[in-house]
Amino acid sequence: MSRDVREVVRDEPLMRSRLLALLHDGPLTVPELAKVGGFPEDEVMVWMMGLRKYGYVAEVPGANSDGYFAYGAVEGR
């Protein structure tokens, strides 16, 4: 990870709306989110695990690609 993990974790509240906006059109994997958002993949992984932990996103069954889980925004969050 290029930045200190504590810095990346602190950015999660700022990145939440950006990541959820990217998921608006459908589920994406971490590498896909990183590519379309222009973010480092390792940082997207940290942010997505935070969003998953707090119920903003969930794994979409059967929607994985190249061995990666796809995540979708949870309705009502």
Residue, then its C-alpha position, 0 to 999 in steps of 0.5 A: m500500500s502506497r499510503d499509510v493504512r490509517e490515512v486510507v481508513r480515514d478517507e472512507p467516509l469521504m469515498r463512500s458516496r463516490l463508491l456508492a455512485l459507481l455501484h448505482d448502475g450495478p455490481l462491480t468487483v474491487p478491480e472494476l471499481a478501482k479502474v472506473g474510479g481511478f483509485p488504487e486497488d488496494e485502497v478500494m479494497v480497504w474502503m469496500m471492506g468498511l462499507r461491507k462491515y457497516g452495511y452499505v454494500a453486500e456481495v452479490p451472489g453469482a456475480n463474481s468475475d475472475g475470482y473476485f466478488a462483485y458488490g452492490a449497494v444496499e437499498g435504503r442506505 
